[in-house]
Amino acid sequence: MDPMVSLLIFAFFVLIIGASMLIANRVLALRRPKPEKLIAYECGVDPSGDARIPFHVKFYLIALIFLIFDVEIVFLYPWAVVFEELGWFGFVEILIFVLMLFGAYLYALSEGGLKWE
């Protein structure tokens, strides 16, 4: 069977299952709206103040640093799978990649990007 045909069949079944779940939820779900459920938060505390409070830039920096080092794993895993086929070229290539990431880590550390205050 052609891979494209099997992909289309899979996509069709995914769409059918997803749509049937949404329809089943709409038909079978209990609807008991209460005033408490209609407010912005259901944590037990009435919302007070503006929701648009400013966050310190440090939160965003730490999130970006996490993403950078998390994406590293996305590149390291496939490399590890084909490590023996790549030989020395693959080893040197990943060594340069890891050294660049280590340099980025040292830069973030020296700039205080990892200090939580």
Backbone as ProteinMPNN parsed JSONL, in Angstrom:
{"seq_chain_A": "MDPMVSLLIFAFFVLIIGASMLIANRVLALRRPKPEKLIAYECGVDPSGDARIPFHVKFYLIALIFLIFDVEIVFLYPWAVVFEELGWFGFVEILIFVLMLFGAYLYALSEGGLKWE", "coords_chain_A": {"N_chain_A": [[0.847, -1.177, 0.0], [0.508, 2.205, -0.744], [2.429, 4.705, 0.934], [1.309, 7.266, 1.18], [-1.414, 6.869, 0.886], [-1.982, 5.308, 3.129], [-1.371, 7.19, 5.071], [-3.359, 9.101, 4.597], [-5.632, 7.575, 5.199], [-5.177, 7.144, 7.918], [-5.274, 9.831, 8.827], [-7.929, 10.388, 8.229], [-9.29, 8.632, 10.001], [-8.41, 9.699, 12.419], [-9.576, 12.25, 12.363], [-12.3, 11.511, 12.316], [-12.568, 10.131, 14.785], [-11.839, 12.178, 16.573], [-13.843, 14.125, 16.017], [-16.12, 12.622, 16.709], [-15.719, 12.298, 19.451], [-15.915, 14.963, 20.352], [-18.581, 15.511, 19.651], [-19.916, 13.557, 21.197], [-19.282, 14.477, 23.752], [-20.623, 16.918, 23.744], [-23.264, 16.03, 23.584], [-23.629, 14.21, 25.743], [-22.711, 15.418, 28.085], [-23.157, 16.723, 31.38], [-24.959, 19.606, 32.183], [-24.847, 21.992, 34.393], [-24.903, 24.936, 35.099], [-23.54, 27.194, 37.395], [-23.369, 30.171, 39.353], [-20.814, 30.417, 40.468], [-19.237, 28.932, 38.773], [-19.198, 30.425, 36.515], [-17.599, 32.613, 36.864], [-14.353, 34.187, 36.409], [-12.282, 32.654, 37.594], [-11.97, 29.494, 39.206], [-10.916, 28.927, 41.701], [-11.739, 29.255, 44.279], [-11.279, 31.664, 45.419], [-12.337, 34.922, 45.08], [-11.775, 36.748, 42.113], [-9.536, 39.468, 42.056], [-8.371, 42.691, 41.272], [-6.294, 43.607, 38.441], [-5.821, 41.447, 35.66], [-3.677, 41.705, 34.059], [-0.927, 41.904, 35.098], [2.419, 43.099, 35.409], [5.168, 41.014, 34.624], [8.389, 40.085, 35.777], [11.293, 40.343, 33.765], [13.042, 38.286, 34.115], [11.64, 35.869, 34.414], [10.887, 35.289, 31.779], [13.396, 35.049, 30.598], [14.475, 32.801, 31.878], [12.658, 30.897, 31.0], [13.204, 30.918, 28.237], [15.866, 30.05, 28.242], [15.477, 27.487, 29.255], [14.012, 26.393, 27.108], [15.948, 26.456, 25.084], [17.873, 24.598, 25.988], [16.255, 22.41, 26.164], [15.546, 21.882, 23.557], [17.938, 21.005, 22.678], [18.035, 18.295, 23.345], [16.319, 17.27, 21.454], [17.892, 17.297, 19.206], [20.048, 15.728, 19.986], [19.086, 13.117, 20.459], [18.302, 11.805, 17.919], [20.853, 11.818, 16.78], [22.245, 10.123, 18.493], [21.038, 7.735, 17.87], [21.975, 7.112, 15.308], [24.679, 7.048, 15.657], [26.873, 5.225, 15.281], [26.919, 4.919, 12.527], [27.681, 7.407, 11.609], [30.311, 7.885, 12.351], [33.558, 9.357, 12.871], [33.147, 11.916, 11.851], [30.504, 12.549, 12.594], [30.845, 12.502, 15.349], [32.626, 14.654, 15.813], [31.062, 16.694, 14.831], [28.833, 16.722, 16.626], [30.22, 17.261, 18.918], [31.092, 19.885, 18.504], [28.588, 21.104, 18.47], [27.673, 20.604, 21.116], [29.67, 21.962, 22.531], [29.13, 24.58, 21.713], [26.615, 24.907, 22.903], [27.37, 24.631, 25.558], [28.929, 26.903, 25.788], [26.898, 28.819, 25.507], [25.506, 28.26, 27.832], [27.443, 28.975, 29.771], [27.615, 31.701, 29.213], [24.99, 32.551, 29.874], [25.071, 31.957, 32.559], [27.118, 33.685, 33.434], [25.95, 36.162, 32.964], [24.002, 36.233, 34.823], [21.59, 35.045, 34.285], [20.545, 32.718, 35.312], [20.039, 33.035, 37.939], [17.76, 32.98, 40.529], [15.875, 35.295, 41.84]], "CA_chain_A": [[0.0, 0.0, 0.0], [1.26, 3.453, -0.851], [2.487, 5.397, 2.224], [0.422, 8.426, 1.195], [-2.769, 6.374, 1.092], [-2.106, 4.927, 4.538], [-1.394, 8.432, 5.847], [-4.692, 9.684, 4.438], [-6.564, 6.743, 5.974], [-4.92, 7.455, 9.324], [-5.792, 11.172, 9.087], [-9.378, 10.282, 8.2], [-9.735, 8.034, 11.253], [-8.145, 10.649, 13.5], [-10.617, 13.269, 12.293], [-13.577, 10.9, 12.705], [-12.548, 9.876, 16.231], [-11.862, 13.476, 17.257], [-15.174, 14.723, 15.877], [-17.09, 11.843, 17.486], [-15.53, 12.617, 20.874], [-16.489, 16.283, 20.597], [-20.039, 15.401, 19.585], [-20.356, 12.796, 22.373], [-19.174, 15.363, 24.904], [-21.694, 17.912, 23.637], [-24.555, 15.384, 23.799], [-23.723, 13.484, 27.005], [-22.207, 16.161, 29.248], [-24.124, 17.348, 32.274], [-24.831, 21.061, 32.192], [-25.412, 22.6, 35.59], [-24.154, 26.176, 35.326], [-23.719, 27.887, 38.666], [-22.664, 31.468, 39.293], [-19.402, 30.249, 40.805], [-18.524, 28.394, 37.619], [-19.189, 31.392, 35.431], [-16.614, 33.667, 37.086], [-13.108, 33.959, 35.68], [-11.444, 31.642, 38.234], [-12.699, 28.583, 40.081], [-9.986, 28.479, 42.743], [-12.301, 29.483, 45.59], [-11.027, 33.046, 45.796], [-12.863, 35.845, 44.081], [-10.707, 37.483, 41.43], [-9.426, 40.882, 42.425], [-7.278, 43.359, 40.584], [-6.166, 43.441, 37.0], [-5.149, 40.21, 35.272], [-2.497, 42.05, 33.273], [0.149, 42.421, 35.949], [3.713, 42.92, 34.736], [6.093, 40.004, 35.123], [9.791, 40.443, 35.64], [11.909, 39.775, 32.568], [13.767, 37.082, 34.528], [10.803, 34.694, 34.132], [10.975, 34.999, 30.355], [14.754, 34.606, 30.303], [14.628, 31.416, 32.342], [11.867, 30.06, 30.093], [13.934, 30.8, 26.978], [17.037, 29.197, 28.479], [14.958, 26.124, 29.33], [13.681, 25.94, 25.758], [17.182, 26.225, 24.334], [18.491, 23.349, 26.41], [15.313, 21.338, 25.903], [15.657, 21.596, 22.124], [19.192, 20.255, 22.515], [17.716, 16.869, 23.408], [15.698, 16.911, 20.183], [18.967, 17.049, 18.246], [20.956, 14.69, 20.471], [18.521, 11.766, 20.388], [18.519, 11.163, 16.61], [22.289, 11.629, 16.578], [22.641, 8.935, 19.246], [20.508, 6.558, 17.195], [22.805, 6.805, 14.142], [26.058, 7.4, 16.03], [27.864, 4.322, 14.682], [26.962, 5.143, 11.084], [28.297, 8.698, 11.306], [31.757, 7.797, 12.555], [34.252, 10.493, 13.486], [32.531, 13.162, 11.405], [29.351, 12.785, 13.473], [31.332, 12.8, 16.698], [33.155, 16.027, 15.822], [29.92, 17.579, 14.614], [28.063, 16.863, 17.861], [31.107, 17.891, 19.891], [30.99, 21.329, 18.253], [27.253, 21.505, 18.904], [27.621, 20.61, 22.582], [30.53, 23.053, 23.001], [28.392, 25.824, 21.524], [25.594, 24.978, 23.954], [28.062, 24.882, 26.822], [29.27, 28.319, 25.76], [25.666, 29.561, 25.79], [25.238, 28.064, 29.261], [28.381, 29.809, 30.528], [27.224, 33.099, 29.014], [23.798, 32.791, 30.686], [25.506, 31.923, 33.953], [27.892, 34.89, 33.748], [25.062, 37.316, 32.92], [23.038, 36.125, 35.916], [20.313, 34.586, 33.772], [20.072, 31.543, 36.03], [19.816, 33.37, 39.355], [16.342, 33.169, 40.821], [15.772, 36.232, 42.972]], "C_chain_A": [[0.892, 1.24, 0.0], [1.269, 4.174, 0.503], [1.538, 6.601, 2.301], [-1.024, 8.009, 1.448], [-2.967, 5.982, 2.556], [-2.119, 6.153, 5.443], [-2.759, 9.097, 5.763], [-5.747, 8.891, 5.208], [-6.407, 7.037, 7.46], [-5.501, 8.821, 9.677], [-7.319, 11.163, 9.113], [-9.906, 9.721, 9.518], [-9.492, 8.966, 12.441], [-9.222, 11.73, 13.525], [-11.973, 12.718, 12.734], [-13.632, 10.673, 14.21], [-12.611, 11.187, 17.001], [-13.225, 14.131, 17.195], [-16.209, 13.96, 16.694], [-16.929, 12.099, 18.984], [-16.123, 13.98, 21.215], [-18.011, 16.24, 20.59], [-20.582, 14.647, 20.798], [-20.289, 13.655, 23.626], [-20.31, 16.373, 24.903], [-23.05, 17.288, 23.979], [-24.682, 14.832, 25.217], [-23.335, 14.288, 28.241], [-23.346, 16.748, 30.069], [-23.88, 18.857, 32.274], [-25.578, 21.604, 33.403], [-24.663, 23.901, 35.88], [-24.535, 26.815, 36.66], [-22.978, 29.208, 38.566], [-21.171, 31.346, 39.601], [-18.603, 29.74, 39.606], [-18.407, 29.389, 36.478], [-18.221, 32.549, 35.669], [-15.291, 33.254, 36.445], [-12.268, 32.835, 36.283], [-12.302, 30.784, 39.138], [-11.824, 28.1, 41.23], [-10.537, 28.702, 44.145], [-12.106, 30.898, 46.079], [-11.574, 33.934, 44.692], [-11.717, 36.604, 43.427], [-10.725, 38.953, 41.828], [-8.235, 41.476, 41.696], [-7.27, 43.049, 39.097], [-5.401, 42.155, 36.69], [-3.857, 40.486, 34.519], [-1.415, 42.678, 34.146], [1.482, 42.198, 35.249], [4.551, 41.849, 35.43], [7.506, 40.49, 34.912], [10.375, 39.716, 34.431], [12.62, 38.463, 32.89], [12.958, 35.809, 34.243], [10.916, 34.297, 32.67], [12.366, 34.494, 29.984], [14.963, 33.151, 30.712], [13.837, 30.473, 31.442], [12.593, 29.873, 28.76], [15.158, 29.92, 27.126], [16.598, 27.733, 28.591], [14.651, 25.583, 27.941], [14.93, 25.63, 24.942], [17.783, 24.874, 24.706], [17.548, 22.166, 26.261], [15.371, 20.927, 24.435], [16.947, 20.828, 21.843], [18.924, 18.758, 22.5], [17.094, 16.402, 22.097], [16.763, 16.611, 19.132], [19.894, 15.921, 18.693], [20.382, 13.276, 20.309], [18.683, 11.124, 19.007], [19.995, 10.924, 16.308], [22.743, 10.357, 17.292], [22.153, 7.663, 18.56], [21.414, 6.143, 16.039], [24.285, 7.078, 14.401], [27.091, 6.528, 15.317], [27.989, 4.527, 13.177], [27.704, 6.435, 10.723], [29.814, 8.683, 11.445], [32.322, 9.056, 13.206], [33.646, 11.836, 13.075], [31.345, 13.52, 12.302], [29.774, 13.142, 14.882], [31.839, 14.239, 16.786], [32.015, 17.027, 15.661], [29.13, 17.798, 15.899], [28.909, 17.477, 18.963], [31.077, 19.413, 19.731], [29.639, 21.848, 18.734], [27.168, 21.607, 20.424], [28.512, 21.713, 23.145], [29.859, 24.41, 22.811], [27.307, 25.989, 22.585], [26.211, 25.234, 25.316], [28.497, 26.34, 26.91], [28.053, 29.185, 26.05], [25.294, 29.439, 27.262], [26.155, 28.941, 30.109], [28.041, 31.289, 30.394], [25.999, 33.44, 29.864], [24.149, 32.813, 32.165], [26.248, 33.195, 34.325], [27.019, 36.147, 33.755], [24.018, 37.289, 34.033], [21.666, 35.653, 35.456], [19.74, 33.392, 34.518], [19.861, 31.791, 37.52], [18.331, 33.663, 39.57], [16.225, 34.057, 42.059], [14.439, 36.913, 42.971]], "O_chain_A": [[1.914, 1.282, 0.684], [0.231, 4.251, 1.159], [1.023, 6.915, 3.374], [-1.768, 8.706, 2.139], [-4.0, 6.29, 3.15], [-2.799, 6.159, 6.468], [-3.261, 9.605, 6.766], [-6.653, 9.476, 5.801], [-7.398, 7.164, 8.178], [-6.152, 8.964, 10.713], [-7.932, 11.852, 9.928], [-10.853, 10.259, 10.091], [-10.298, 9.005, 13.37], [-9.722, 12.084, 14.592], [-12.711, 13.394, 13.451], [-14.638, 10.988, 14.846], [-13.354, 11.298, 17.976], [-13.718, 14.639, 18.202], [-17.083, 14.572, 17.309], [-17.922, 12.113, 19.711], [-16.763, 14.135, 22.255], [-18.656, 16.865, 21.432], [-21.596, 15.047, 21.369], [-21.17, 13.56, 24.481], [-20.894, 16.652, 25.95], [-23.893, 17.94, 24.594], [-25.738, 14.972, 25.835], [-23.619, 13.853, 29.357], [-24.355, 17.204, 29.532], [-22.741, 19.317, 32.355], [-26.808, 21.66, 33.412], [-23.867, 23.955, 36.818], [-25.713, 26.95, 36.991], [-22.049, 29.34, 37.768], [-20.359, 32.092, 39.053], [-17.431, 30.079, 39.445], [-17.594, 29.205, 35.572], [-18.032, 33.384, 34.784], [-15.131, 32.119, 35.998], [-11.596, 32.121, 35.538], [-13.244, 31.271, 39.764], [-11.982, 26.968, 41.687], [-9.862, 28.369, 45.12], [-12.718, 31.293, 47.071], [-11.3, 33.717, 43.512], [-10.795, 37.051, 44.108], [-11.777, 39.585, 41.924], [-7.209, 40.817, 41.529], [-8.124, 42.329, 38.58], [-4.442, 41.818, 37.384], [-3.03, 39.588, 34.36], [-1.039, 43.834, 33.956], [1.649, 41.193, 34.559], [4.628, 41.793, 36.657], [7.782, 41.229, 33.967], [9.978, 38.591, 34.125], [12.779, 37.618, 32.01], [13.53, 34.784, 33.872], [11.028, 33.113, 32.35], [12.497, 33.605, 29.143], [15.56, 32.369, 29.972], [14.294, 29.368, 31.151], [12.592, 28.771, 28.212], [15.462, 29.127, 26.235], [17.273, 26.842, 28.077], [14.991, 24.441, 27.628], [14.961, 24.652, 24.195], [18.16, 24.097, 23.829], [18.003, 21.023, 26.233], [15.257, 19.743, 24.116], [17.026, 20.082, 20.867], [19.532, 18.03, 21.715], [17.316, 15.268, 21.673], [16.557, 15.764, 18.263], [20.468, 15.228, 17.852], [21.133, 12.337, 20.047], [19.162, 9.993, 18.925], [20.347, 9.941, 15.656], [23.543, 9.596, 16.748], [22.799, 6.62, 18.664], [21.606, 4.949, 15.808], [25.05, 7.312, 13.466], [28.082, 7.044, 14.801], [29.066, 4.325, 12.615], [28.287, 6.534, 9.643], [30.514, 9.397, 10.728], [31.648, 9.728, 13.986], [33.634, 12.782, 13.862], [31.205, 14.67, 12.719], [29.15, 13.976, 15.536], [31.513, 14.957, 17.731], [32.016, 18.085, 16.291], [28.791, 18.934, 16.23], [28.378, 18.144, 19.851], [31.039, 20.141, 20.722], [29.562, 22.918, 19.338], [26.648, 22.589, 20.955], [28.15, 22.34, 24.14], [30.001, 25.294, 23.656], [27.106, 27.087, 23.105], [25.65, 25.963, 26.134], [28.44, 26.945, 27.981], [28.161, 30.182, 26.764], [24.823, 30.4, 27.869], [25.701, 29.578, 31.059], [28.166, 32.046, 31.357], [25.962, 34.491, 30.503], [23.59, 33.596, 32.933], [26.039, 33.736, 35.411], [27.317, 37.098, 34.478], [23.233, 38.228, 34.167], [20.679, 35.841, 36.168], [18.557, 33.086, 34.367], [19.543, 30.869, 38.272], [17.737, 34.488, 38.876], [16.452, 33.609, 43.182], [14.166, 37.736, 43.845]]}, "name": "protein", "num_of_chains": 1, "seq": "MDPMVSLLIFAFFVLIIGASMLIANRVLALRRPKPEKLIAYECGVDPSGDARIPFHVKFYLIALIFLIFDVEIVFLYPWAVVFEELGWFGFVEILIFVLMLFGAYLYALSEGGLKWE"}
